[in-house]
Amino acid sequence: MASGTKIVFLFGNAQGSTITYSYNYGNAEATSLSIKNAMNAMITNGSIFNKVPVSIKSAKAVVTTETEFDLND
């Protein structure tokens, strides 16, 4: 069985639209404070992005579990 965590950040832009950035191999044990700090850093350095984030909307961890079935029986 394998599992993985993706961290998904949702930001607002200057036009009021939502921007979504997701990162594979996220830390499943990340804290709300560390996520908020990362998102604030992304806003501070927003000029490096094609879609510039200006406000924090939300964040979530998406955990996926994969199970293989033995079909040789």
PDB file of N, CA, C, O and CB in Angstrom:
ATOM      1  N   MET A   1       0.846  -1.165   0.000  1.00  0.00           N
ATOM      2  CA  MET A   1       0.000   0.000   0.000  1.00  0.00           C
ATOM      3  C   MET A   1       0.896   1.234   0.000  1.00  0.00           C
ATOM      4  O   MET A   1       1.872   1.305   0.748  1.00  0.00           O
ATOM      5  CB  MET A   1      -0.965  -0.006   1.217  1.00  0.00           C
ATOM      6  N   ALA A   2       0.561   2.192  -0.834  1.00  0.00           N
ATOM      7  CA  ALA A   2       1.302   3.443  -0.905  1.00  0.00           C
ATOM      8  C   ALA A   2       0.353   4.595  -0.617  1.00  0.00           C
ATOM      9  O   ALA A   2      -0.849   4.502  -0.864  1.00  0.00           O
ATOM     10  CB  ALA A   2       1.977   3.616  -2.290  1.00  0.00           C
ATOM     11  N   SER A   3       0.902   5.671  -0.096  1.00  0.00           N
ATOM     12  CA  SER A   3       0.076   6.851   0.130  1.00  0.00           C
ATOM     13  C   SER A   3       0.901   8.095  -0.140  1.00  0.00           C
ATOM     14  O   SER A   3       2.131   8.054  -0.134  1.00  0.00           O
ATOM     15  CB  SER A   3      -0.490   6.869   1.569  1.00  0.00           C
ATOM     16  N   GLY A   4       0.218   9.188  -0.375  1.00  0.00           N
ATOM     17  CA  GLY A   4       0.896  10.442  -0.633  1.00  0.00           C
ATOM     18  C   GLY A   4       0.025  11.600  -0.191  1.00  0.00           C
ATOM     19  O   GLY A   4      -1.193  11.469  -0.071  1.00  0.00           O
ATOM     20  N   THR A   5       0.661  12.734   0.049  1.00  0.00           N
ATOM     21  CA  THR A   5      -0.054  13.927   0.474  1.00  0.00           C
ATOM     22  C   THR A   5       0.239  15.063  -0.491  1.00  0.00           C
ATOM     23  O   THR A   5       1.395  15.356  -0.799  1.00  0.00           O
ATOM     24  CB  THR A   5       0.333  14.320   1.915  1.00  0.00           C
ATOM     25  N   LYS A   6      -0.804  15.684  -0.953  1.00  0.00           N
ATOM     26  CA  LYS A   6      -0.693  16.870  -1.796  1.00  0.00           C
ATOM     27  C   LYS A   6      -1.216  18.041  -0.972  1.00  0.00           C
ATOM     28  O   LYS A   6      -2.273  17.940  -0.349  1.00  0.00           O
ATOM     29  CB  LYS A   6      -1.492  16.707  -3.157  1.00  0.00           C
ATOM     30  N   ILE A   7      -0.478  19.154  -0.967  1.00  0.00           N
ATOM     31  CA  ILE A   7      -0.932  20.365  -0.291  1.00  0.00           C
ATOM     32  C   ILE A   7      -1.521  21.294  -1.357  1.00  0.00           C
ATOM     33  O   ILE A   7      -0.886  21.553  -2.379  1.00  0.00           O
ATOM     34  CB  ILE A   7       0.246  21.065   0.500  1.00  0.00           C
ATOM     35  N   VAL A   8      -2.723  21.788  -1.115  1.00  0.00           N
ATOM     36  CA  VAL A   8      -3.421  22.654  -2.064  1.00  0.00           C
ATOM     37  C   VAL A   8      -3.652  24.015  -1.408  1.00  0.00           C
ATOM     38  O   VAL A   8      -4.265  24.111  -0.345  1.00  0.00           O
ATOM     39  CB  VAL A   8      -4.777  22.017  -2.520  1.00  0.00           C
ATOM     40  N   PHE A   9      -3.147  25.069  -2.064  1.00  0.00           N
ATOM     41  CA  PHE A   9      -3.317  26.443  -1.591  1.00  0.00           C
ATOM     42  C   PHE A   9      -4.313  27.152  -2.497  1.00  0.00           C
ATOM     43  O   PHE A   9      -4.218  27.044  -3.719  1.00  0.00           O
ATOM     44  CB  PHE A   9      -1.954  27.203  -1.561  1.00  0.00           C
ATOM     45  N   LEU A  10      -5.258  27.869  -1.925  1.00  0.00           N
ATOM     46  CA  LEU A  10      -6.179  28.701  -2.695  1.00  0.00           C
ATOM     47  C   LEU A  10      -5.964  30.160  -2.294  1.00  0.00           C
ATOM     48  O   LEU A  10      -6.031  30.517  -1.118  1.00  0.00           O
ATOM     49  CB  LEU A  10      -7.666  28.267  -2.462  1.00  0.00           C
ATOM     50  N   PHE A  11      -5.704  30.991  -3.305  1.00  0.00           N
ATOM     51  CA  PHE A  11      -5.462  32.414  -3.111  1.00  0.00           C
ATOM     52  C   PHE A  11      -6.487  33.209  -3.899  1.00  0.00           C
ATOM     53  O   PHE A  11      -7.146  32.687  -4.797  1.00  0.00           O
ATOM     54  CB  PHE A  11      -4.027  32.797  -3.538  1.00  0.00           C
ATOM     55  N   GLY A  12      -6.609  34.482  -3.546  1.00  0.00           N
ATOM     56  CA  GLY A  12      -7.352  35.419  -4.363  1.00  0.00           C
ATOM     57  C   GLY A  12      -6.361  36.261  -5.142  1.00  0.00           C
ATOM     58  O   GLY A  12      -5.241  36.488  -4.683  1.00  0.00           O
ATOM     59  N   ASN A  13      -6.766  36.735  -6.337  1.00  0.00           N
ATOM     60  CA  ASN A  13      -5.904  37.642  -7.087  1.00  0.00           C
ATOM     61  C   ASN A  13      -6.517  39.040  -7.074  1.00  0.00           C
ATOM     62  O   ASN A  13      -7.570  39.243  -6.469  1.00  0.00           O
ATOM     63  CB  ASN A  13      -5.702  37.140  -8.546  1.00  0.00           C
ATOM     64  N   ALA A  14      -5.882  39.994  -7.723  1.00  0.00           N
ATOM     65  CA  ALA A  14      -6.333  41.384  -7.706  1.00  0.00           C
ATOM     66  C   ALA A  14      -7.696  41.560  -8.374  1.00  0.00           C
ATOM     67  O   ALA A  14      -8.406  42.524  -8.086  1.00  0.00           O
ATOM     68  CB  ALA A  14      -5.310  42.267  -8.392  1.00  0.00           C
ATOM     69  N   GLN A  15      -8.063  40.643  -9.256  1.00  0.00           N
ATOM     70  CA  GLN A  15      -9.347  40.726  -9.950  1.00  0.00           C
ATOM     71  C   GLN A  15     -10.477  40.019  -9.189  1.00  0.00           C
ATOM     72  O   GLN A  15     -11.625  40.033  -9.633  1.00  0.00           O
ATOM     73  CB  GLN A  15      -9.217  40.128 -11.340  1.00  0.00           C
ATOM     74  N   GLY A  16     -10.159  39.411  -8.059  1.00  0.00           N
ATOM     75  CA  GLY A  16     -11.166  38.715  -7.271  1.00  0.00           C
ATOM     76  C   GLY A  16     -11.355  37.258  -7.627  1.00  0.00           C
ATOM     77  O   GLY A  16     -12.213  36.591  -7.049  1.00  0.00           O
ATOM     78  N   SER A  17     -10.576  36.748  -8.564  1.00  0.00           N
ATOM     79  CA  SER A  17     -10.657  35.332  -8.943  1.00  0.00           C
ATOM     80  C   SER A  17      -9.838  34.480  -7.988  1.00  0.00           C
ATOM     81  O   SER A  17      -9.004  34.985  -7.236  1.00  0.00           O
ATOM     82  CB  SER A  17     -10.169  35.125 -10.390  1.00  0.00           C
ATOM     83  N   THR A  18     -10.088  33.191  -8.030  1.00  0.00           N
ATOM     84  CA  THR A  18      -9.340  32.245  -7.202  1.00  0.00           C
ATOM     85  C   THR A  18      -8.205  31.638  -7.994  1.00  0.00           C
ATOM     86  O   THR A  18      -8.372  31.250  -9.151  1.00  0.00           O
ATOM     87  CB  THR A  18     -10.259  31.143  -6.664  1.00  0.00           C
ATOM     88  N   ILE A  19      -7.038  31.559  -7.353  1.00  0.00           N
ATOM     89  CA  ILE A  19      -5.856  30.914  -7.927  1.00  0.00           C
ATOM     90  C   ILE A  19      -5.572  29.690  -7.061  1.00  0.00           C
ATOM     91  O   ILE A  19      -5.587  29.779  -5.834  1.00  0.00           O
ATOM     92  CB  ILE A  19      -4.603  31.902  -7.985  1.00  0.00           C
ATOM     93  N   THR A  20      -5.315  28.559  -7.694  1.00  0.00           N
ATOM     94  CA  THR A  20      -5.000  27.331  -6.972  1.00  0.00           C
ATOM     95  C   THR A  20      -3.591  26.881  -7.324  1.00  0.00           C
ATOM     96  O   THR A  20      -3.239  26.767  -8.499  1.00  0.00           O
ATOM     97  CB  THR A  20      -6.024  26.220  -7.298  1.00  0.00           C
ATOM     98  N   TYR A  21      -2.793  26.627  -6.303  1.00  0.00           N
ATOM     99  CA  TYR A  21      -1.472  26.023  -6.468  1.00  0.00           C
ATOM    100  C   TYR A  21      -1.469  24.748  -5.646  1.00  0.00           C
ATOM    101  O   TYR A  21      -1.904  24.751  -4.495  1.00  0.00           O
ATOM    102  CB  TYR A  21      -0.311  27.002  -6.026  1.00  0.00           C
ATOM    103  N   SER A  22      -0.979  23.653  -6.229  1.00  0.00           N
ATOM    104  CA  SER A  22      -0.889  22.403  -5.478  1.00  0.00           C
ATOM    105  C   SER A  22       0.518  21.841  -5.598  1.00  0.00           C
ATOM    106  O   SER A  22       1.188  21.988  -6.620  1.00  0.00           O
ATOM    107  CB  SER A  22      -1.933  21.375  -5.981  1.00  0.00           C
ATOM    108  N   TYR A  23       0.935  21.202  -4.539  1.00  0.00           N
ATOM    109  CA  TYR A  23       2.294  20.684  -4.451  1.00  0.00           C
ATOM    110  C   TYR A  23       2.249  19.229  -3.999  1.00  0.00           C
ATOM    111  O   TYR A  23       1.751  18.919  -2.916  1.00  0.00           O
ATOM    112  CB  TYR A  23       3.152  21.536  -3.480  1.00  0.00           C
ATOM    113  N   ASN A  24       2.772  18.344  -4.836  1.00  0.00           N
ATOM    114  CA  ASN A  24       2.872  16.926  -4.485  1.00  0.00           C
ATOM    115  C   ASN A  24       3.936  16.741  -3.415  1.00  0.00           C
ATOM    116  O   ASN A  24       4.788  17.607  -3.216  1.00  0.00           O
ATOM    117  CB  ASN A  24       3.200  16.066  -5.732  1.00  0.00           C
ATOM    118  N   TYR A  25       3.883  15.634  -2.747  1.00  0.00           N
ATOM    119  CA  TYR A  25       4.860  15.262  -1.714  1.00  0.00           C
ATOM    120  C   TYR A  25       4.845  16.252  -0.554  1.00  0.00           C
ATOM    121  O   TYR A  25       5.893  16.567   0.008  1.00  0.00           O
ATOM    122  CB  TYR A  25       6.270  15.187  -2.316  1.00  0.00           C
ATOM    123  N   GLY A  26       3.673  16.737  -0.198  1.00  0.00           N
ATOM    124  CA  GLY A  26       3.534  17.651   0.931  1.00  0.00           C
ATOM    125  C   GLY A  26       3.743  16.934   2.247  1.00  0.00           C
ATOM    126  O   GLY A  26       3.641  15.710   2.335  1.00  0.00           O
ATOM    127  N   ASN A  27       4.032  17.708   3.252  1.00  0.00           N
ATOM    128  CA  ASN A  27       4.236  17.174   4.601  1.00  0.00           C
ATOM    129  C   ASN A  27       2.872  16.990   5.249  1.00  0.00           C
ATOM    130  O   ASN A  27       2.184  17.970   5.534  1.00  0.00           O
ATOM    131  CB  ASN A  27       5.146  18.118   5.463  1.00  0.00           C
ATOM    132  N   ALA A  28       2.478  15.751   5.484  1.00  0.00           N
ATOM    133  CA  ALA A  28       1.179  15.450   6.074  1.00  0.00           C
ATOM    134  C   ALA A  28       1.067  15.974   7.501  1.00  0.00           C
ATOM    135  O   ALA A  28      -0.040  16.102   8.026  1.00  0.00           O
ATOM    136  CB  ALA A  28       0.932  13.955   6.055  1.00  0.00           C
ATOM    137  N   GLU A  29       2.185  16.276   8.128  1.00  0.00           N
ATOM    138  CA  GLU A  29       2.183  16.752   9.507  1.00  0.00           C
ATOM    139  C   GLU A  29       2.397  18.264   9.594  1.00  0.00           C
ATOM    140  O   GLU A  29       2.707  18.782  10.668  1.00  0.00           O
ATOM    141  CB  GLU A  29       3.257  16.033  10.304  1.00  0.00           C
ATOM    142  N   ALA A  30       2.235  18.974   8.481  1.00  0.00           N
ATOM    143  CA  ALA A  30       2.386  20.427   8.486  1.00  0.00           C
ATOM    144  C   ALA A  30       1.339  21.047   9.412  1.00  0.00           C
ATOM    145  O   ALA A  30       0.226  20.537   9.537  1.00  0.00           O
ATOM    146  CB  ALA A  30       2.256  21.001   7.046  1.00  0.00           C
ATOM    147  N   THR A  31       1.708  22.141  10.049  1.00  0.00           N
ATOM    148  CA  THR A  31       0.785  22.830  10.954  1.00  0.00           C
ATOM    149  C   THR A  31       0.103  23.978  10.221  1.00  0.00           C
ATOM    150  O   THR A  31       0.569  24.425   9.173  1.00  0.00           O
ATOM    151  CB  THR A  31       1.530  23.356  12.208  1.00  0.00           C
ATOM    152  N   SER A  32      -0.992  24.443  10.777  1.00  0.00           N
ATOM    153  CA  SER A  32      -1.685  25.599  10.206  1.00  0.00           C
ATOM    154  C   SER A  32      -0.761  26.807  10.138  1.00  0.00           C
ATOM    155  O   SER A  32      -0.794  27.562   9.167  1.00  0.00           O
ATOM    156  CB  SER A  32      -2.936  25.937  11.028  1.00  0.00           C
ATOM    157  N   LEU A  33       0.065  26.991  11.168  1.00  0.00           N
ATOM    158  CA  LEU A  33       0.984  28.121  11.194  1.00  0.00           C
ATOM    159  C   LEU A  33       2.019  28.026  10.076  1.00  0.00           C
ATOM    160  O   LEU A  33       2.311  29.025   9.419  1.00  0.00           O
ATOM    161  CB  LEU A  33       1.681  28.199  12.544  1.00  0.00           C
ATOM    162  N   SER A  34       2.576  26.832   9.855  1.00  0.00           N
ATOM    163  CA  SER A  34       3.587  26.690   8.801  1.00  0.00           C
ATOM    164  C   SER A  34       2.971  26.876   7.410  1.00  0.00           C
ATOM    165  O   SER A  34       3.615  27.424   6.516  1.00  0.00           O
ATOM    166  CB  SER A  34       4.266  25.310   8.897  1.00  0.00           C
ATOM    167  N   ILE A  35       1.731  26.422   7.229  1.00  0.00           N
ATOM    168  CA  ILE A  35       1.042  26.611   5.952  1.00  0.00           C
ATOM    169  C   ILE A  35       0.758  28.093   5.737  1.00  0.00           C
ATOM    170  O   ILE A  35       0.983  28.614   4.644  1.00  0.00           O
ATOM    171  CB  ILE A  35      -0.276  25.794   5.906  1.00  0.00           C
ATOM    172  N   LYS A  36       0.268  28.776   6.770  1.00  0.00           N
ATOM    173  CA  LYS A  36      -0.025  30.202   6.652  1.00  0.00           C
ATOM    174  C   LYS A  36       1.245  30.991   6.354  1.00  0.00           C
ATOM    175  O   LYS A  36       1.226  31.914   5.539  1.00  0.00           O
ATOM    176  CB  LYS A  36      -0.686  30.724   7.936  1.00  0.00           C
ATOM    177  N   ASN A  37       2.346  30.635   7.009  1.00  0.00           N
ATOM    178  CA  ASN A  37       3.626  31.303   6.747  1.00  0.00           C
ATOM    179  C   ASN A  37       4.075  31.088   5.304  1.00  0.00           C
ATOM    180  O   ASN A  37       4.554  32.018   4.655  1.00  0.00           O
ATOM    181  CB  ASN A  37       4.704  30.790   7.712  1.00  0.00           C
ATOM    182  N   ALA A  38       3.924  29.889   4.814  1.00  0.00           N
ATOM    183  CA  ALA A  38       4.302  29.597   3.424  1.00  0.00           C
ATOM    184  C   ALA A  38       3.442  30.402   2.456  1.00  0.00           C
ATOM    185  O   ALA A  38       3.949  30.946   1.474  1.00  0.00           O
ATOM    186  CB  ALA A  38       4.164  28.088   3.128  1.00  0.00           C
ATOM    187  N   MET A  39       2.158  30.476   2.729  1.00  0.00           N
ATOM    188  CA  MET A  39       1.262  31.224   1.844  1.00  0.00           C
ATOM    189  C   MET A  39       1.562  32.725   1.886  1.00  0.00           C
ATOM    190  O   MET A  39       1.527  33.395   0.853  1.00  0.00           O
ATOM    191  CB  MET A  39      -0.201  30.970   2.234  1.00  0.00           C
ATOM    192  N   ASN A  40       1.857  33.250   3.075  1.00  0.00           N
ATOM    193  CA  ASN A  40       2.231  34.666   3.168  1.00  0.00           C
ATOM    194  C   ASN A  40       3.523  34.946   2.420  1.00  0.00           C
ATOM    195  O   ASN A  40       3.664  36.001   1.801  1.00  0.00           O
ATOM    196  CB  ASN A  40       2.378  35.085   4.631  1.00  0.00           C
ATOM    197  N   ALA A  41       4.470  34.014   2.468  1.00  0.00           N
ATOM    198  CA  ALA A  41       5.722  34.173   1.714  1.00  0.00           C
ATOM    199  C   ALA A  41       5.450  34.167   0.216  1.00  0.00           C
ATOM    200  O   ALA A  41       6.097  34.896  -0.536  1.00  0.00           O
ATOM    201  CB  ALA A  41       6.721  33.054   2.075  1.00  0.00           C
ATOM    202  N   MET A  42       4.499  33.353  -0.221  1.00  0.00           N
ATOM    203  CA  MET A  42       4.151  33.320  -1.642  1.00  0.00           C
ATOM    204  C   MET A  42       3.523  34.645  -2.076  1.00  0.00           C
ATOM    205  O   MET A  42       3.763  35.109  -3.191  1.00  0.00           O
ATOM    206  CB  MET A  42       3.188  32.153  -1.933  1.00  0.00           C
ATOM    207  N   ILE A  43       2.728  35.247  -1.210  1.00  0.00           N
ATOM    208  CA  ILE A  43       2.152  36.557  -1.523  1.00  0.00           C
ATOM    209  C   ILE A  43       3.244  37.615  -1.554  1.00  0.00           C
ATOM    210  O   ILE A  43       3.275  38.447  -2.460  1.00  0.00           O
ATOM    211  CB  ILE A  43       1.065  36.939  -0.494  1.00  0.00           C
ATOM    212  N   THR A  44       4.141  37.592  -0.574  1.00  0.00           N
ATOM    213  CA  THR A  44       5.238  38.561  -0.515  1.00  0.00           C
ATOM    214  C   THR A  44       6.102  38.500  -1.764  1.00  0.00           C
ATOM    215  O   THR A  44       6.546  39.530  -2.270  1.00  0.00           O
ATOM    216  CB  THR A  44       6.096  38.317   0.720  1.00  0.00           C
ATOM    217  N   ASN A  45       6.342  37.287  -2.262  1.00  0.00           N
ATOM    218  CA  ASN A  45       7.176  37.091  -3.451  1.00  0.00           C
ATOM    219  C   ASN A  45       6.331  36.815  -4.684  1.00  0.00           C
ATOM    220  O   ASN A  45       6.783  36.141  -5.610  1.00  0.00           O
ATOM    221  CB  ASN A  45       8.156  35.943  -3.230  1.00  0.00           C
ATOM    222  N   GLY A  46       5.124  37.325  -4.703  1.00  0.00           N
ATOM    223  CA  GLY A  46       4.153  37.018  -5.745  1.00  0.00           C
ATOM    224  C   GLY A  46       4.585  37.355  -7.154  1.00  0.00           C
ATOM    225  O   GLY A  46       4.074  36.775  -8.112  1.00  0.00           O
ATOM    226  N   SER A  47       5.511  38.278  -7.300  1.00  0.00           N
ATOM    227  CA  SER A  47       5.924  38.688  -8.648  1.00  0.00           C
ATOM    228  C   SER A  47       6.599  37.564  -9.431  1.00  0.00           C
ATOM    229  O   SER A  47       6.751  37.667 -10.648  1.00  0.00           O
ATOM    230  CB  SER A  47       6.863  39.869  -8.558  1.00  0.00           C
ATOM    231  N   ILE A  48       7.003  36.497  -8.751  1.00  0.00           N
ATOM    232  CA  ILE A  48       7.635  35.376  -9.463  1.00  0.00           C
ATOM    233  C   ILE A  48       6.614  34.481 -10.156  1.00  0.00           C
ATOM    234  O   ILE A  48       6.985  33.628 -10.963  1.00  0.00           O
ATOM    235  CB  ILE A  48       8.465  34.544  -8.494  1.00  0.00           C
ATOM    236  N   PHE A  49       5.327  34.668  -9.849  1.00  0.00           N
ATOM    237  CA  PHE A  49       4.272  33.838 -10.410  1.00  0.00           C
ATOM    238  C   PHE A  49       3.615  34.525 -11.604  1.00  0.00           C
ATOM    239  O   PHE A  49       3.507  35.751 -11.641  1.00  0.00           O
ATOM    240  CB  PHE A  49       3.226  33.514  -9.344  1.00  0.00           C
ATOM    241  N   ASN A  50       3.180  33.732 -12.573  1.00  0.00           N
ATOM    242  CA  ASN A  50       2.387  34.264 -13.680  1.00  0.00           C
ATOM    243  C   ASN A  50       1.045  34.786 -13.173  1.00  0.00           C
ATOM    244  O   ASN A  50       0.578  35.841 -13.601  1.00  0.00           O
ATOM    245  CB  ASN A  50       2.169  33.184 -14.758  1.00  0.00           C
ATOM    246  N   LYS A  51       0.440  34.048 -12.269  1.00  0.00           N
ATOM    247  CA  LYS A  51      -0.806  34.460 -11.618  1.00  0.00           C
ATOM    248  C   LYS A  51      -0.432  34.908 -10.207  1.00  0.00           C
ATOM    249  O   LYS A  51      -0.129  34.075  -9.353  1.00  0.00           O
ATOM    250  CB  LYS A  51      -1.884  33.287 -11.597  1.00  0.00           C
ATOM    251  N   VAL A  52      -0.452  36.201  -9.960  1.00  0.00           N
ATOM    252  CA  VAL A  52       0.045  36.762  -8.700  1.00  0.00           C
ATOM    253  C   VAL A  52      -1.020  36.648  -7.602  1.00  0.00           C
ATOM    254  O   VAL A  52      -2.110  37.202  -7.738  1.00  0.00           O
ATOM    255  CB  VAL A  52       0.460  38.243  -8.894  1.00  0.00           C
ATOM    256  N   PRO A  53      -0.705  35.929  -6.511  1.00  0.00           N
ATOM    257  CA  PRO A  53      -1.649  35.841  -5.389  1.00  0.00           C
ATOM    258  C   PRO A  53      -1.575  37.109  -4.532  1.00  0.00           C
ATOM    259  O   PRO A  53      -0.489  37.637  -4.293  1.00  0.00           O
ATOM    260  CB  PRO A  53      -1.354  34.585  -4.521  1.00  0.00           C
ATOM    261  N   VAL A  54      -2.737  37.596  -4.069  1.00  0.00           N
ATOM    262  CA  VAL A  54      -2.751  38.788  -3.221  1.00  0.00           C
ATOM    263  C   VAL A  54      -3.447  38.554  -1.878  1.00  0.00           C
ATOM    264  O   VAL A  54      -3.294  39.357  -0.958  1.00  0.00           O
ATOM    265  CB  VAL A  54      -3.431  39.924  -3.950  1.00  0.00           C
ATOM    266  N   SER A  55      -4.208  37.465  -1.758  1.00  0.00           N
ATOM    267  CA  SER A  55      -4.864  37.176  -0.484  1.00  0.00           C
ATOM    268  C   SER A  55      -4.993  35.667  -0.295  1.00  0.00           C
ATOM    269  O   SER A  55      -5.057  34.903  -1.258  1.00  0.00           O
ATOM    270  CB  SER A  55      -6.256  37.852  -0.417  1.00  0.00           C
ATOM    271  N   ILE A  56      -5.030  35.263   0.969  1.00  0.00           N
ATOM    272  CA  ILE A  56      -5.195  33.848   1.317  1.00  0.00           C
ATOM    273  C   ILE A  56      -6.683  33.528   1.394  1.00  0.00           C
ATOM    274  O   ILE A  56      -7.446  34.239   2.049  1.00  0.00           O
ATOM    275  CB  ILE A  56      -4.487  33.511   2.670  1.00  0.00           C
ATOM    276  N   LYS A  57      -7.090  32.457   0.722  1.00  0.00           N
ATOM    277  CA  LYS A  57      -8.475  31.988   0.829  1.00  0.00           C
ATOM    278  C   LYS A  57      -8.561  30.749   1.715  1.00  0.00           C
ATOM    279  O   LYS A  57      -9.321  30.726   2.683  1.00  0.00           O
ATOM    280  CB  LYS A  57      -9.049  31.682  -0.566  1.00  0.00           C
ATOM    281  N   SER A  58      -7.776  29.711   1.381  1.00  0.00           N
ATOM    282  CA  SER A  58      -7.803  28.481   2.172  1.00  0.00           C
ATOM    283  C   SER A  58      -6.649  27.576   1.767  1.00  0.00           C
ATOM    284  O   SER A  58      -5.923  27.848   0.810  1.00  0.00           O
ATOM    285  CB  SER A  58      -9.151  27.744   1.999  1.00  0.00           C
ATOM    286  N   ALA A  59      -6.503  26.501   2.518  1.00  0.00           N
ATOM    287  CA  ALA A  59      -5.496  25.483   2.211  1.00  0.00           C
ATOM    288  C   ALA A  59      -6.012  24.139   2.715  1.00  0.00           C
ATOM    289  O   ALA A  59      -6.791  24.065   3.665  1.00  0.00           O
ATOM    290  CB  ALA A  59      -4.106  25.836   2.858  1.00  0.00           C
ATOM    291  N   LYS A  60      -5.554  23.081   2.051  1.00  0.00           N
ATOM    292  CA  LYS A  60      -5.945  21.749   2.501  1.00  0.00           C
ATOM    293  C   LYS A  60      -4.872  20.743   2.123  1.00  0.00           C
ATOM    294  O   LYS A  60      -4.088  20.958   1.199  1.00  0.00           O
ATOM    295  CB  LYS A  60      -7.305  21.340   1.899  1.00  0.00           C
ATOM    296  N   ALA A  61      -4.857  19.641   2.859  1.00  0.00           N
ATOM    297  CA  ALA A  61      -4.000  18.506   2.532  1.00  0.00           C
ATOM    298  C   ALA A  61      -4.901  17.431   1.937  1.00  0.00           C
ATOM    299  O   ALA A  61      -5.932  17.088   2.514  1.00  0.00           O
ATOM    300  CB  ALA A  61      -3.216  17.974   3.800  1.00  0.00           C
ATOM    301  N   VAL A  62      -4.511  16.905   0.791  1.00  0.00           N
ATOM    302  CA  VAL A  62      -5.262  15.833   0.142  1.00  0.00           C
ATOM    303  C   VAL A  62      -4.409  14.573   0.239  1.00  0.00           C
ATOM    304  O   VAL A  62      -3.337  14.488  -0.360  1.00  0.00           O
ATOM    305  CB  VAL A  62      -5.612  16.184  -1.365  1.00  0.00           C
ATOM    306  N   VAL A  63      -4.893  13.608   0.995  1.00  0.00           N
ATOM    307  CA  VAL A  63      -4.150  12.367   1.215  1.00  0.00           C
ATOM    308  C   VAL A  63      -4.749  11.282   0.335  1.00  0.00           C
ATOM    309  O   VAL A  63      -5.951  11.019   0.380  1.00  0.00           O
ATOM    310  CB  VAL A  63      -4.179  11.945   2.719  1.00  0.00           C
ATOM    311  N   THR A  64      -3.895  10.658  -0.464  1.00  0.00           N
ATOM    312  CA  THR A  64      -4.321   9.599  -1.369  1.00  0.00           C
ATOM    313  C   THR A  64      -3.667   8.296  -0.930  1.00  0.00           C
ATOM    314  O   THR A  64      -2.467   8.253  -0.660  1.00  0.00           O
ATOM    315  CB  THR A  64      -3.959   9.938  -2.846  1.00  0.00           C
ATOM    316  N   THR A  65      -4.454   7.253  -0.862  1.00  0.00           N
ATOM    317  CA  THR A  65      -3.939   5.928  -0.525  1.00  0.00           C
ATOM    318  C   THR A  65      -4.175   5.006  -1.708  1.00  0.00           C
ATOM    319  O   THR A  65      -5.254   4.989  -2.300  1.00  0.00           O
ATOM    320  CB  THR A  65      -4.613   5.366   0.766  1.00  0.00           C
ATOM    321  N   GLU A  66      -3.150   4.243  -2.038  1.00  0.00           N
ATOM    322  CA  GLU A  66      -3.226   3.311  -3.159  1.00  0.00           C
ATOM    323  C   GLU A  66      -3.053   1.893  -2.634  1.00  0.00           C
ATOM    324  O   GLU A  66      -2.125   1.617  -1.874  1.00  0.00           O
ATOM    325  CB  GLU A  66      -2.151   3.639  -4.237  1.00  0.00           C
ATOM    326  N   THR A  67      -3.941   1.001  -3.036  1.00  0.00           N
ATOM    327  CA  THR A  67      -3.876  -0.395  -2.621  1.00  0.00           C
ATOM    328  C   THR A  67      -3.902  -1.286  -3.852  1.00  0.00           C
ATOM    329  O   THR A  67      -4.793  -1.168  -4.693  1.00  0.00           O
ATOM    330  CB  THR A  67      -5.042  -0.747  -1.665  1.00  0.00           C
ATOM    331  N   GLU A  68      -2.930  -2.173  -3.954  1.00  0.00           N
ATOM    332  CA  GLU A  68      -2.912  -3.135  -5.061  1.00  0.00           C
ATOM    333  C   GLU A  68      -3.651  -4.392  -4.643  1.00  0.00           C
ATOM    334  O   GLU A  68      -3.574  -4.822  -3.493  1.00  0.00           O
ATOM    335  CB  GLU A  68      -1.457  -3.473  -5.489  1.00  0.00           C
ATOM    336  N   PHE A  69      -4.369  -4.975  -5.595  1.00  0.00           N
ATOM    337  CA  PHE A  69      -5.085  -6.210  -5.337  1.00  0.00           C
ATOM    338  C   PHE A  69      -4.315  -7.373  -5.942  1.00  0.00           C
ATOM    339  O   PHE A  69      -3.846  -7.292  -7.078  1.00  0.00           O
ATOM    340  CB  PHE A  69      -6.519  -6.147  -5.903  1.00  0.00           C
ATOM    341  N   ASP A  70      -4.186  -8.449  -5.186  1.00  0.00           N
ATOM    342  CA  ASP A  70      -3.543  -9.668  -5.690  1.00  0.00           C
ATOM    343  C   ASP A  70      -4.590 -10.434  -6.487  1.00  0.00           C
ATOM    344  O   ASP A  70      -5.531 -10.985  -5.916  1.00  0.00           O
ATOM    345  CB  ASP A  70      -2.953 -10.553  -4.515  1.00  0.00           C
ATOM    346  N   LEU A  71      -4.429 -10.466  -7.787  1.00  0.00           N
ATOM    347  CA  LEU A  71      -5.410 -11.119  -8.661  1.00  0.00           C
ATOM    348  C   LEU A  71      -4.927 -12.482  -9.145  1.00  0.00           C
ATOM    349  O   LEU A  71      -5.501 -13.043 -10.078  1.00  0.00           O
ATOM    350  CB  LEU A  71      -5.720 -10.231  -9.859  1.00  0.00           C
ATOM    351  N   ASN A  72      -3.888 -13.018  -8.527  1.00  0.00           N
ATOM    352  CA  ASN A  72      -3.329 -14.303  -8.938  1.00  0.00           C
ATOM    353  C   ASN A  72      -3.965 -15.491  -8.235  1.00  0.00           C
ATOM    354  O   ASN A  72      -3.527 -16.622  -8.445  1.00  0.00           O
ATOM    355  CB  ASN A  72      -1.856 -14.314  -8.690  1.00  0.00           C
ATOM    356  N   ASP A  73      -4.968 -15.279  -7.420  1.00  0.00           N
ATOM    357  CA  ASP A  73      -5.594 -16.386  -6.707  1.00  0.00           C
ATOM    358  C   ASP A  73      -6.657 -17.056  -7.525  1.00  0.00           C
ATOM    359  O   ASP A  73      -7.281 -18.012  -7.064  1.00  0.00           O
ATOM    360  CB  ASP A  73      -6.180 -15.913  -5.417  1.00  0.00           C
TER     361      ASP A  73
END
